[in-house]
C-alpha cells in the first residue's frame, strides 16, 4: 500500500503547479481523498478534499478559488491544481486516502 506525491518544486509568486498523488496496493476512489500541507513551524492543515461517494469537493478558506482537487479513477490518482500561488503556500504537501493512507509529501516553495 503506497501513496506517492509528485509535482512539487520552486515557483514564483503568482505561478501555478499541479501536484499528483498516485496510489498503489489499494483503490483510491474508495476513500475520501484529501490534500494537506505543513509549513515550517506550523501544524498540518487540510486544504482540499474530494469525497468517494459523489466527488463533492471542499476547500479551506486559504485556498478556495485558487486550488482545485480532482481524481482520475482510471489512473488510481488524485491531483491538486494550484494557481495564483503565494509565499504563504510554501509547505510540504501530502495526500491522504481516508486519512488512513499517507504519502511522503512533496515540497512546494513559492518565491517572491
C-alpha positions in Angstrom: 0.0 0.0 0.0 1.5 3.3 -1.1 0.7 6.8 -2.0 3.3 8.9 -3.9 3.0 12.6 -4.4 4.9 14.4 -7.1 4.9 17.8 -8.9 6.3 20.0 -6.2 9.1 22.5 -6.8 10.1 26.1 -6.9 7.7 28.6 -8.4 7.4 32.4 -8.4 4.5 34.2 -6.8 1.5 34.1 -9.0 2.6 31.0 -10.7 0.9 27.5 -10.9 1.8 24.0 -10.1 -0.1 20.7 -10.4 0.5 18.1 -7.8 -0.2 14.4 -8.4 -0.9 11.6 -5.9 -0.7 8.1 -7.2 -1.9 5.1 -5.2 -0.8 1.5 -5.4 -2.0 -1.5 -3.5 -5.4 -0.1 -2.9 -8.2 1.7 -4.7 -8.0 5.4 -4.0 -11.5 6.2 -5.2 -13.0 4.1 -2.4 -11.7 6.7 0.0 -12.3 10.4 0.5 -9.1 11.8 -0.8 -7.6 14.9 0.8 -4.6 17.2 0.3 -2.9 18.6 3.4 0.1 20.8 3.9 2.5 21.6 6.6 4.5 24.8 6.6 7.7 25.2 8.7 6.8 25.7 12.3 3.1 25.1 11.7 0.7 22.3 12.2 -0.5 20.2 9.3 -3.7 21.6 7.8 -6.3 20.1 5.5 -6.8 22.2 2.4 -8.9 20.2 -0.1 -11.0 17.1 -0.1 -12.9 15.1 -2.6 -15.5 12.6 -1.4 -15.7 8.9 -2.5 -19.4 8.9 -2.9 -20.0 11.6 -5.5 -16.8 13.5 -5.9 -18.0 16.5 -3.9 -15.2 18.9 -3.3 -14.4 21.2 -0.4 -11.6 23.6 0.4 -10.1 25.6 3.2 -10.7 29.3 3.1 -6.9 29.8 2.5 -7.0 28.1 -0.9 -10.6 28.4 -2.0 -10.9 29.8 -5.5 -7.2 29.2 -6.3 -6.8 25.4 -5.8 -8.8 22.6 -7.4 -8.8 18.9 -6.4 -9.7 16.2 -8.8 -9.3 12.5 -9.3 -8.7 10.1 -12.2 -10.1 6.7 -11.2 -8.5 5.0 -14.3 -5.1 6.1 -13.1 -5.9 5.5 -9.4 -4.7 9.0 -8.8 -5.7 12.4 -7.5 -4.5 15.9 -8.3 -4.2 19.3 -6.9 -4.1 22.2 -9.4 -2.7 25.2 -7.6 -3.0 28.7 -9.2 -2.1 32.2 -8.1 0.5 30.8 -5.7 1.6 33.0 -2.8 4.5 32.8 -0.4 2.1 31.6 2.3 1.6 28.5 0.2 5.1 27.3 0.8 4.9 24.0 2.6 5.2 20.2 2.2 2.1 18.9 0.6 0.7 15.5 1.5 -2.2 13.5 0.0 -4.2 11.0 2.0 -6.7 8.3 1.3 -9.3 8.4 4.0 -6.7 9.7 6.5 -5.6 6.0 6.6 -3.0 6.1 3.9 -0.5 8.9 3.5 2.2 9.9 1.1 5.7 11.1 1.9 5.0 14.6 0.8 6.3 16.9 -1.9 7.8 20.3 -1.2 6.3 23.4 -2.8 8.3 26.6 -2.5 6.9 29.9 -3.6 9.4 32.7 -4.1 8.7 36.4 -4.4 
